[in-house]
């Protein structure tokens, strides 16, 4: 279970970084009255899914430690 947790954690971190960078690059900015306004046309769903996978990996790793303590 610890191995699965580590794998999910790594996949979640990589996915969050990759999809997060893509989402940030899809943001357009324009200036209105001297204020920079950002408009995002990015799809945030892959970032959210990657973050959830990362949290599941952390939970699986922590469950293994609790099982060993008992």
PDB file with SEQRES, HELIX, SHEET and CRYST1 records, atoms N, CA, C and O in Angstrom:
SEQRES   1 A   70  UNK UNK UNK UNK UNK UNK UNK UNK UNK UNK UNK UNK UNK          
SEQRES   2 A   70  UNK UNK UNK UNK UNK UNK UNK UNK UNK UNK UNK UNK UNK          
SEQRES   3 A   70  UNK UNK UNK UNK UNK UNK UNK UNK UNK UNK UNK UNK UNK          
SEQRES   4 A   70  UNK UNK UNK UNK UNK UNK UNK UNK UNK UNK UNK UNK UNK          
SEQRES   5 A   70  UNK UNK UNK UNK UNK UNK UNK UNK UNK UNK UNK UNK UNK          
SEQRES   6 A   70  UNK UNK UNK UNK UNK                                          
HELIX    1 AA1 UNK A    2  UNK A   25  1                                  24    
HELIX    2 AA2 UNK A   45  UNK A   69  1                                  25    
SHEET    1 AA1 2 UNK A  27  UNK A  32  0                                        
SHEET    2 AA1 2 UNK A  35  UNK A  40 -1                                        
CRYST1    1.000    1.000    1.000  90.00  90.00  90.00 P 1           1          
ATOM      1  N   UNK A   1       0.823  -1.181   0.000  1.00  0.00           N  
ATOM      2  CA  UNK A   1       0.000   0.000   0.000  1.00  0.00           C  
ATOM      3  C   UNK A   1       0.877   1.259   0.000  1.00  0.00           C  
ATOM      4  O   UNK A   1       0.519   2.285  -0.578  1.00  0.00           O  
ATOM      5  N   UNK A   2       2.011   1.154   0.651  1.00  0.00           N  
ATOM      6  CA  UNK A   2       2.928   2.288   0.685  1.00  0.00           C  
ATOM      7  C   UNK A   2       3.458   2.575  -0.724  1.00  0.00           C  
ATOM      8  O   UNK A   2       3.599   3.737  -1.106  1.00  0.00           O  
ATOM      9  N   UNK A   3       3.749   1.538  -1.486  1.00  0.00           N  
ATOM     10  CA  UNK A   3       4.260   1.715  -2.849  1.00  0.00           C  
ATOM     11  C   UNK A   3       3.210   2.391  -3.725  1.00  0.00           C  
ATOM     12  O   UNK A   3       3.531   3.293  -4.499  1.00  0.00           O  
ATOM     13  N   UNK A   4       1.968   1.962  -3.604  1.00  0.00           N  
ATOM     14  CA  UNK A   4       0.890   2.592  -4.372  1.00  0.00           C  
ATOM     15  C   UNK A   4       0.736   4.057  -3.978  1.00  0.00           C  
ATOM     16  O   UNK A   4       0.488   4.907  -4.833  1.00  0.00           O  
ATOM     17  N   UNK A   5       0.880   4.352  -2.701  1.00  0.00           N  
ATOM     18  CA  UNK A   5       0.800   5.734  -2.232  1.00  0.00           C  
ATOM     19  C   UNK A   5       1.907   6.600  -2.803  1.00  0.00           C  
ATOM     20  O   UNK A   5       1.672   7.743  -3.194  1.00  0.00           O  
ATOM     21  N   UNK A   6       3.115   6.051  -2.851  1.00  0.00           N  
ATOM     22  CA  UNK A   6       4.248   6.799  -3.404  1.00  0.00           C  
ATOM     23  C   UNK A   6       4.041   7.048  -4.896  1.00  0.00           C  
ATOM     24  O   UNK A   6       4.299   8.146  -5.389  1.00  0.00           O  
ATOM     25  N   UNK A   7       3.573   6.020  -5.614  1.00  0.00           N  
ATOM     26  CA  UNK A   7       3.339   6.170  -7.051  1.00  0.00           C  
ATOM     27  C   UNK A   7       2.271   7.229  -7.312  1.00  0.00           C  
ATOM     28  O   UNK A   7       2.448   8.090  -8.173  1.00  0.00           O  
ATOM     29  N   UNK A   8       1.161   7.170  -6.571  1.00  0.00           N  
ATOM     30  CA  UNK A   8       0.100   8.168  -6.752  1.00  0.00           C  
ATOM     31  C   UNK A   8       0.574   9.569  -6.377  1.00  0.00           C  
ATOM     32  O   UNK A   8       0.212  10.548  -7.029  1.00  0.00           O  
ATOM     33  N   UNK A   9       1.377   9.658  -5.335  1.00  0.00           N  
ATOM     34  CA  UNK A   9       1.914  10.959  -4.926  1.00  0.00           C  
ATOM     35  C   UNK A   9       2.786  11.564  -6.016  1.00  0.00           C  
ATOM     36  O   UNK A   9       2.656  12.747  -6.333  1.00  0.00           O  
ATOM     37  N   UNK A  10       3.670  10.764  -6.587  1.00  0.00           N  
ATOM     38  CA  UNK A  10       4.559  11.255  -7.645  1.00  0.00           C  
ATOM     39  C   UNK A  10       3.753  11.652  -8.888  1.00  0.00           C  
ATOM     40  O   UNK A  10       3.995  12.705  -9.478  1.00  0.00           O  
ATOM     41  N   UNK A  11       2.794  10.805  -9.280  1.00  0.00           N  
ATOM     42  CA  UNK A  11       1.955  11.131 -10.437  1.00  0.00           C  
ATOM     43  C   UNK A  11       1.169  12.415 -10.179  1.00  0.00           C  
ATOM     44  O   UNK A  11       1.036  13.250 -11.074  1.00  0.00           O  
ATOM     45  N   UNK A  12       0.650  12.575  -8.966  1.00  0.00           N  
ATOM     46  CA  UNK A  12      -0.106  13.774  -8.625  1.00  0.00           C  
ATOM     47  C   UNK A  12       0.735  15.034  -8.659  1.00  0.00           C  
ATOM     48  O   UNK A  12       0.286  16.071  -9.148  1.00  0.00           O  
ATOM     49  N   UNK A  13       1.949  14.955  -8.145  1.00  0.00           N  
ATOM     50  CA  UNK A  13       2.839  16.117  -8.146  1.00  0.00           C  
ATOM     51  C   UNK A  13       3.217  16.508  -9.570  1.00  0.00           C  
ATOM     52  O   UNK A  13       3.160  17.682  -9.936  1.00  0.00           O  
ATOM     53  N   UNK A  14       3.601  15.519 -10.370  1.00  0.00           N  
ATOM     54  CA  UNK A  14       3.993  15.803 -11.757  1.00  0.00           C  
ATOM     55  C   UNK A  14       2.802  16.367 -12.544  1.00  0.00           C  
ATOM     56  O   UNK A  14       2.943  17.339 -13.286  1.00  0.00           O  
ATOM     57  N   UNK A  15       1.636  15.748 -12.375  1.00  0.00           N  
ATOM     58  CA  UNK A  15       0.455  16.225 -13.086  1.00  0.00           C  
ATOM     59  C   UNK A  15       0.069  17.627 -12.680  1.00  0.00           C  
ATOM     60  O   UNK A  15      -0.282  18.445 -13.531  1.00  0.00           O  
ATOM     61  N   UNK A  16       0.127  17.919 -11.388  1.00  0.00           N  
ATOM     62  CA  UNK A  16      -0.209  19.257 -10.916  1.00  0.00           C  
ATOM     63  C   UNK A  16       0.749  20.294 -11.488  1.00  0.00           C  
ATOM     64  O   UNK A  16       0.323  21.374 -11.895  1.00  0.00           O  
ATOM     65  N   UNK A  17       2.027  19.976 -11.522  1.00  0.00           N  
ATOM     66  CA  UNK A  17       3.006  20.916 -12.071  1.00  0.00           C  
ATOM     67  C   UNK A  17       2.807  21.130 -13.572  1.00  0.00           C  
ATOM     68  O   UNK A  17       2.775  22.267 -14.042  1.00  0.00           O  
ATOM     69  N   UNK A  18       2.676  20.044 -14.313  1.00  0.00           N  
ATOM     70  CA  UNK A  18       2.558  20.145 -15.769  1.00  0.00           C  
ATOM     71  C   UNK A  18       1.272  20.864 -16.170  1.00  0.00           C  
ATOM     72  O   UNK A  18       1.300  21.815 -16.950  1.00  0.00           O  
ATOM     73  N   UNK A  19       0.144  20.398 -15.629  1.00  0.00           N  
ATOM     74  CA  UNK A  19      -1.131  21.004 -16.000  1.00  0.00           C  
ATOM     75  C   UNK A  19      -1.277  22.402 -15.416  1.00  0.00           C  
ATOM     76  O   UNK A  19      -1.939  23.254 -16.009  1.00  0.00           O  
ATOM     77  N   UNK A  20      -0.669  22.646 -14.268  1.00  0.00           N  
ATOM     78  CA  UNK A  20      -0.704  23.991 -13.683  1.00  0.00           C  
ATOM     79  C   UNK A  20       0.048  24.995 -14.527  1.00  0.00           C  
ATOM     80  O   UNK A  20      -0.415  26.118 -14.723  1.00  0.00           O  
ATOM     81  N   UNK A  21       1.208  24.599 -15.029  1.00  0.00           N  
ATOM     82  CA  UNK A  21       1.989  25.500 -15.899  1.00  0.00           C  
ATOM     83  C   UNK A  21       1.227  25.775 -17.186  1.00  0.00           C  
ATOM     84  O   UNK A  21       1.211  26.907 -17.669  1.00  0.00           O  
ATOM     85  N   UNK A  22       0.593  24.743 -17.745  1.00  0.00           N  
ATOM     86  CA  UNK A  22      -0.201  24.949 -18.961  1.00  0.00           C  
ATOM     87  C   UNK A  22      -1.374  25.892 -18.701  1.00  0.00           C  
ATOM     88  O   UNK A  22      -1.680  26.745 -19.534  1.00  0.00           O  
ATOM     89  N   UNK A  23      -2.024  25.745 -17.561  1.00  0.00           N  
ATOM     90  CA  UNK A  23      -3.167  26.596 -17.236  1.00  0.00           C  
ATOM     91  C   UNK A  23      -2.737  28.042 -17.030  1.00  0.00           C  
ATOM     92  O   UNK A  23      -3.442  28.967 -17.432  1.00  0.00           O  
ATOM     93  N   UNK A  24      -1.589  28.233 -16.409  1.00  0.00           N  
ATOM     94  CA  UNK A  24      -1.093  29.592 -16.199  1.00  0.00           C  
ATOM     95  C   UNK A  24      -0.727  30.234 -17.532  1.00  0.00           C  
ATOM     96  O   UNK A  24      -0.946  31.430 -17.723  1.00  0.00           O  
ATOM     97  N   UNK A  25      -0.176  29.458 -18.447  1.00  0.00           N  
ATOM     98  CA  UNK A  25       0.190  29.999 -19.749  1.00  0.00           C  
ATOM     99  C   UNK A  25      -1.031  30.322 -20.603  1.00  0.00           C  
ATOM    100  O   UNK A  25      -0.930  31.127 -21.529  1.00  0.00           O  
ATOM    101  N   UNK A  26      -2.182  29.715 -20.316  1.00  0.00           N  
ATOM    102  CA  UNK A  26      -3.411  29.996 -21.059  1.00  0.00           C  
ATOM    103  C   UNK A  26      -4.132  31.240 -20.555  1.00  0.00           C  
ATOM    104  O   UNK A  26      -5.206  31.573 -21.056  1.00  0.00           O  
ATOM    105  N   UNK A  27      -3.565  31.925 -19.583  1.00  0.00           N  
ATOM    106  CA  UNK A  27      -4.162  33.131 -19.034  1.00  0.00           C  
ATOM    107  C   UNK A  27      -3.705  34.341 -19.846  1.00  0.00           C  
ATOM    108  O   UNK A  27      -2.516  34.523 -20.108  1.00  0.00           O  
ATOM    109  N   UNK A  28      -4.667  35.153 -20.231  1.00  0.00           N  
ATOM    110  CA  UNK A  28      -4.357  36.368 -20.997  1.00  0.00           C  
ATOM    111  C   UNK A  28      -4.587  37.580 -20.108  1.00  0.00           C  
ATOM    112  O   UNK A  28      -5.513  37.594 -19.297  1.00  0.00           O  
ATOM    113  N   UNK A  29      -3.752  38.590 -20.260  1.00  0.00           N  
ATOM    114  CA  UNK A  29      -3.910  39.807 -19.480  1.00  0.00           C  
ATOM    115  C   UNK A  29      -4.069  40.999 -20.412  1.00  0.00           C  
ATOM    116  O   UNK A  29      -3.557  41.019 -21.531  1.00  0.00           O  
ATOM    117  N   UNK A  30      -4.795  41.988 -19.912  1.00  0.00           N  
ATOM    118  CA  UNK A  30      -4.909  43.249 -20.630  1.00  0.00           C  
ATOM    119  C   UNK A  30      -4.969  44.372 -19.604  1.00  0.00           C  
ATOM    120  O   UNK A  30      -5.290  44.154 -18.436  1.00  0.00           O  
ATOM    121  N   UNK A  31      -4.659  45.556 -20.058  1.00  0.00           N  
ATOM    122  CA  UNK A  31      -4.609  46.709 -19.174  1.00  0.00           C  
ATOM    123  C   UNK A  31      -5.856  47.561 -19.376  1.00  0.00           C  
ATOM    124  O   UNK A  31      -6.230  47.879 -20.505  1.00  0.00           O  
ATOM    125  N   UNK A  32      -6.494  47.924 -18.264  1.00  0.00           N  
ATOM    126  CA  UNK A  32      -7.677  48.776 -18.296  1.00  0.00           C  
ATOM    127  C   UNK A  32      -7.500  49.848 -17.219  1.00  0.00           C  
ATOM    128  O   UNK A  32      -7.484  49.541 -16.026  1.00  0.00           O  
ATOM    129  N   UNK A  33      -7.369  51.099 -17.645  1.00  0.00           N  
ATOM    130  CA  UNK A  33      -7.158  52.234 -16.742  1.00  0.00           C  
ATOM    131  C   UNK A  33      -5.923  52.029 -15.862  1.00  0.00           C  
ATOM    132  O   UNK A  33      -5.921  52.391 -14.686  1.00  0.00           O  
ATOM    133  N   UNK A  34      -4.901  51.460 -16.433  1.00  0.00           N  
ATOM    134  CA  UNK A  34      -3.644  51.254 -15.717  1.00  0.00           C  
ATOM    135  C   UNK A  34      -3.630  50.033 -14.814  1.00  0.00           C  
ATOM    136  O   UNK A  34      -2.654  49.811 -14.098  1.00  0.00           O  
ATOM    137  N   UNK A  35      -4.693  49.237 -14.831  1.00  0.00           N  
ATOM    138  CA  UNK A  35      -4.769  48.030 -13.998  1.00  0.00           C  
ATOM    139  C   UNK A  35      -4.675  46.818 -14.913  1.00  0.00           C  
ATOM    140  O   UNK A  35      -5.397  46.735 -15.907  1.00  0.00           O  
ATOM    141  N   UNK A  36      -3.795  45.880 -14.587  1.00  0.00           N  
ATOM    142  CA  UNK A  36      -3.685  44.644 -15.362  1.00  0.00           C  
ATOM    143  C   UNK A  36      -4.780  43.678 -14.920  1.00  0.00           C  
ATOM    144  O   UNK A  36      -4.904  43.360 -13.738  1.00  0.00           O  
ATOM    145  N   UNK A  37      -5.565  43.221 -15.881  1.00  0.00           N  
ATOM    146  CA  UNK A  37      -6.663  42.303 -15.616  1.00  0.00           C  
ATOM    147  C   UNK A  37      -6.368  40.996 -16.334  1.00  0.00           C  
ATOM    148  O   UNK A  37      -6.057  40.992 -17.525  1.00  0.00           O  
ATOM    149  N   UNK A  38      -6.465  39.894 -15.615  1.00  0.00           N  
ATOM    150  CA  UNK A  38      -6.195  38.576 -16.190  1.00  0.00           C  
ATOM    151  C   UNK A  38      -7.480  37.825 -16.478  1.00  0.00           C  
ATOM    152  O   UNK A  38      -8.392  37.769 -15.652  1.00  0.00           O  
ATOM    153  N   UNK A  39      -7.531  37.250 -17.665  1.00  0.00           N  
ATOM    154  CA  UNK A  39      -8.679  36.445 -18.072  1.00  0.00           C  
ATOM    155  C   UNK A  39      -8.159  35.045 -18.380  1.00  0.00           C  
ATOM    156  O   UNK A  39      -7.291  34.867 -19.235  1.00  0.00           O  
ATOM    157  N   UNK A  40      -8.695  34.062 -17.679  1.00  0.00           N  
ATOM    158  CA  UNK A  40      -8.232  32.691 -17.857  1.00  0.00           C  
ATOM    159  C   UNK A  40      -9.163  31.935 -18.796  1.00  0.00           C  
ATOM    160  O   UNK A  40     -10.376  31.888 -18.594  1.00  0.00           O  
ATOM    161  N   UNK A  41      -8.569  31.350 -19.818  1.00  0.00           N  
ATOM    162  CA  UNK A  41      -9.331  30.483 -20.717  1.00  0.00           C  
ATOM    163  C   UNK A  41      -8.889  29.033 -20.539  1.00  0.00           C  
ATOM    164  O   UNK A  41      -9.134  28.186 -21.398  1.00  0.00           O  
ATOM    165  N   UNK A  42      -8.241  28.764 -19.421  1.00  0.00           N  
ATOM    166  CA  UNK A  42      -7.662  27.446 -19.168  1.00  0.00           C  
ATOM    167  C   UNK A  42      -8.715  26.473 -18.645  1.00  0.00           C  
ATOM    168  O   UNK A  42      -9.724  26.871 -18.063  1.00  0.00           O  
ATOM    169  N   UNK A  43      -8.455  25.203 -18.867  1.00  0.00           N  
ATOM    170  CA  UNK A  43      -9.269  24.131 -18.321  1.00  0.00           C  
ATOM    171  C   UNK A  43      -8.593  23.673 -17.026  1.00  0.00           C  
ATOM    172  O   UNK A  43      -7.520  23.072 -17.070  1.00  0.00           O  
ATOM    173  N   UNK A  44      -9.208  23.948 -15.886  1.00  0.00           N  
ATOM    174  CA  UNK A  44      -8.605  23.651 -14.594  1.00  0.00           C  
ATOM    175  C   UNK A  44      -8.904  22.235 -14.111  1.00  0.00           C  
ATOM    176  O   UNK A  44      -8.382  21.828 -13.074  1.00  0.00           O  
ATOM    177  N   UNK A  45      -9.716  21.483 -14.821  1.00  0.00           N  
ATOM    178  CA  UNK A  45     -10.097  20.140 -14.387  1.00  0.00           C  
ATOM    179  C   UNK A  45      -8.892  19.208 -14.217  1.00  0.00           C  
ATOM    180  O   UNK A  45      -8.827  18.513 -13.204  1.00  0.00           O  
ATOM    181  N   UNK A  46      -7.926  19.154 -15.159  1.00  0.00           N  
ATOM    182  CA  UNK A  46      -6.768  18.270 -14.947  1.00  0.00           C  
ATOM    183  C   UNK A  46      -5.933  18.648 -13.720  1.00  0.00           C  
ATOM    184  O   UNK A  46      -5.354  17.775 -13.073  1.00  0.00           O  
ATOM    185  N   UNK A  47      -5.869  19.925 -13.402  1.00  0.00           N  
ATOM    186  CA  UNK A  47      -5.118  20.352 -12.219  1.00  0.00           C  
ATOM    187  C   UNK A  47      -5.815  19.855 -10.959  1.00  0.00           C  
ATOM    188  O   UNK A  47      -5.164  19.377 -10.030  1.00  0.00           O  
ATOM    189  N   UNK A  48      -7.137  19.967 -10.930  1.00  0.00           N  
ATOM    190  CA  UNK A  48      -7.902  19.521  -9.765  1.00  0.00           C  
ATOM    191  C   UNK A  48      -7.796  18.003  -9.599  1.00  0.00           C  
ATOM    192  O   UNK A  48      -7.617  17.511  -8.485  1.00  0.00           O  
ATOM    193  N   UNK A  49      -7.906  17.267 -10.699  1.00  0.00           N  
ATOM    194  CA  UNK A  49      -7.805  15.804 -10.640  1.00  0.00           C  
ATOM    195  C   UNK A  49      -6.406  15.385 -10.172  1.00  0.00           C  
ATOM    196  O   UNK A  49      -6.277  14.460  -9.370  1.00  0.00           O  
ATOM    197  N   UNK A  50      -5.376  16.045 -10.656  1.00  0.00           N  
ATOM    198  CA  UNK A  50      -4.003  15.728 -10.237  1.00  0.00           C  
ATOM    199  C   UNK A  50      -3.807  16.009  -8.753  1.00  0.00           C  
ATOM    200  O   UNK A  50      -3.137  15.244  -8.060  1.00  0.00           O  
ATOM    201  N   UNK A  51      -4.386  17.096  -8.264  1.00  0.00           N  
ATOM    202  CA  UNK A  51      -4.274  17.410  -6.836  1.00  0.00           C  
ATOM    203  C   UNK A  51      -5.003  16.366  -5.990  1.00  0.00           C  
ATOM    204  O   UNK A  51      -4.527  15.997  -4.916  1.00  0.00           O  
ATOM    205  N   UNK A  52      -6.145  15.891  -6.463  1.00  0.00           N  
ATOM    206  CA  UNK A  52      -6.878  14.849  -5.731  1.00  0.00           C  
ATOM    207  C   UNK A  52      -6.073  13.554  -5.698  1.00  0.00           C  
ATOM    208  O   UNK A  52      -6.020  12.886  -4.666  1.00  0.00           O  
ATOM    209  N   UNK A  53      -5.445  13.193  -6.819  1.00  0.00           N  
ATOM    210  CA  UNK A  53      -4.595  11.998  -6.861  1.00  0.00           C  
ATOM    211  C   UNK A  53      -3.431  12.133  -5.890  1.00  0.00           C  
ATOM    212  O   UNK A  53      -3.053  11.165  -5.229  1.00  0.00           O  
ATOM    213  N   UNK A  54      -2.862  13.334  -5.803  1.00  0.00           N  
ATOM    214  CA  UNK A  54      -1.762  13.579  -4.878  1.00  0.00           C  
ATOM    215  C   UNK A  54      -2.227  13.394  -3.433  1.00  0.00           C  
ATOM    216  O   UNK A  54      -1.510  12.796  -2.630  1.00  0.00           O  
ATOM    217  N   UNK A  55      -3.405  13.893  -3.094  1.00  0.00           N  
ATOM    218  CA  UNK A  55      -3.935  13.742  -1.735  1.00  0.00           C  
ATOM    219  C   UNK A  55      -4.222  12.272  -1.420  1.00  0.00           C  
ATOM    220  O   UNK A  55      -3.960  11.816  -0.307  1.00  0.00           O  
ATOM    221  N   UNK A  56      -4.756  11.532  -2.388  1.00  0.00           N  
ATOM    222  CA  UNK A  56      -5.008  10.096  -2.182  1.00  0.00           C  
ATOM    223  C   UNK A  56      -3.686   9.369  -1.921  1.00  0.00           C  
ATOM    224  O   UNK A  56      -3.628   8.478  -1.074  1.00  0.00           O  
ATOM    225  N   UNK A  57      -2.636   9.739  -2.635  1.00  0.00           N  
ATOM    226  CA  UNK A  57      -1.324   9.136  -2.391  1.00  0.00           C  
ATOM    227  C   UNK A  57      -0.816   9.418  -0.990  1.00  0.00           C  
ATOM    228  O   UNK A  57      -0.245   8.538  -0.346  1.00  0.00           O  
ATOM    229  N   UNK A  58      -1.020  10.639  -0.514  1.00  0.00           N  
ATOM    230  CA  UNK A  58      -0.598  10.993   0.847  1.00  0.00           C  
ATOM    231  C   UNK A  58      -1.398  10.192   1.874  1.00  0.00           C  
ATOM    232  O   UNK A  58      -0.843   9.710   2.861  1.00  0.00           O  
ATOM    233  N   UNK A  59      -2.702  10.052   1.637  1.00  0.00           N  
ATOM    234  CA  UNK A  59      -3.550   9.289   2.562  1.00  0.00           C  
ATOM    235  C   UNK A  59      -3.117   7.824   2.602  1.00  0.00           C  
ATOM    236  O   UNK A  59      -3.021   7.238   3.681  1.00  0.00           O  
ATOM    237  N   UNK A  60      -2.856   7.233   1.447  1.00  0.00           N  
ATOM    238  CA  UNK A  60      -2.413   5.832   1.417  1.00  0.00           C  
ATOM    239  C   UNK A  60      -1.095   5.649   2.154  1.00  0.00           C  
ATOM    240  O   UNK A  60      -0.905   4.654   2.853  1.00  0.00           O  
ATOM    241  N   UNK A  61      -0.188   6.599   2.000  1.00  0.00           N  
ATOM    242  CA  UNK A  61       1.093   6.492   2.702  1.00  0.00           C  
ATOM    243  C   UNK A  61       0.901   6.627   4.207  1.00  0.00           C  
ATOM    244  O   UNK A  61       1.558   5.922   4.972  1.00  0.00           O  
ATOM    245  N   UNK A  62       0.019   7.512   4.647  1.00  0.00           N  
ATOM    246  CA  UNK A  62      -0.188   7.691   6.086  1.00  0.00           C  
ATOM    247  C   UNK A  62      -0.957   6.525   6.691  1.00  0.00           C  
ATOM    248  O   UNK A  62      -0.743   6.187   7.856  1.00  0.00           O  
ATOM    249  N   UNK A  63      -1.849   5.903   5.921  1.00  0.00           N  
ATOM    250  CA  UNK A  63      -2.570   4.729   6.437  1.00  0.00           C  
ATOM    251  C   UNK A  63      -1.622   3.593   6.716  1.00  0.00           C  
ATOM    252  O   UNK A  63      -1.820   2.849   7.676  1.00  0.00           O  
ATOM    253  N   UNK A  64      -0.597   3.439   5.906  1.00  0.00           N  
ATOM    254  CA  UNK A  64       0.378   2.381   6.093  1.00  0.00           C  
ATOM    255  C   UNK A  64       1.137   2.586   7.407  1.00  0.00           C  
ATOM    256  O   UNK A  64       1.406   1.617   8.117  1.00  0.00           O  
ATOM    257  N   UNK A  65       1.482   3.824   7.736  1.00  0.00           N  
ATOM    258  CA  UNK A  65       2.193   4.100   8.975  1.00  0.00           C  
ATOM    259  C   UNK A  65       1.314   3.807  10.187  1.00  0.00           C  
ATOM    260  O   UNK A  65       1.801   3.297  11.196  1.00  0.00           O  
ATOM    261  N   UNK A  66       0.030   4.123  10.096  1.00  0.00           N  
ATOM    262  CA  UNK A  66      -0.884   3.844  11.202  1.00  0.00           C  
ATOM    263  C   UNK A  66      -1.073   2.342  11.383  1.00  0.00           C  
ATOM    264  O   UNK A  66      -1.180   1.864  12.512  1.00  0.00           O  
ATOM    265  N   UNK A  67      -1.113   1.594  10.283  1.00  0.00           N  
ATOM    266  CA  UNK A  67      -1.291   0.149  10.387  1.00  0.00           C  
ATOM    267  C   UNK A  67      -0.066  -0.511  11.027  1.00  0.00           C  
ATOM    268  O   UNK A  67      -0.206  -1.488  11.763  1.00  0.00           O  
ATOM    269  N   UNK A  68       1.118   0.009  10.757  1.00  0.00           N  
ATOM    270  CA  UNK A  68       2.338  -0.539  11.342  1.00  0.00           C  
ATOM    271  C   UNK A  68       2.428  -0.225  12.835  1.00  0.00           C  
ATOM    272  O   UNK A  68       3.014  -0.999  13.592  1.00  0.00           O  
ATOM    273  N   UNK A  69       1.859   0.892  13.262  1.00  0.00           N  
ATOM    274  CA  UNK A  69       1.934   1.284  14.674  1.00  0.00           C  
ATOM    275  C   UNK A  69       1.055   0.380  15.535  1.00  0.00           C  
ATOM    276  O   UNK A  69       1.361   0.167  16.708  1.00  0.00           O  
ATOM    277  N   UNK A  70      -0.021  -0.152  14.979  1.00  0.00           N  
ATOM    278  CA  UNK A  70      -0.924  -1.026  15.768  1.00  0.00           C  
ATOM    279  C   UNK A  70      -0.353  -2.371  15.782  1.00  0.00           C  
ATOM    280  O   UNK A  70      -0.928  -3.280  16.380  1.00  0.00           O  
TER     281      UNK A  70                                                      
END                                                                             
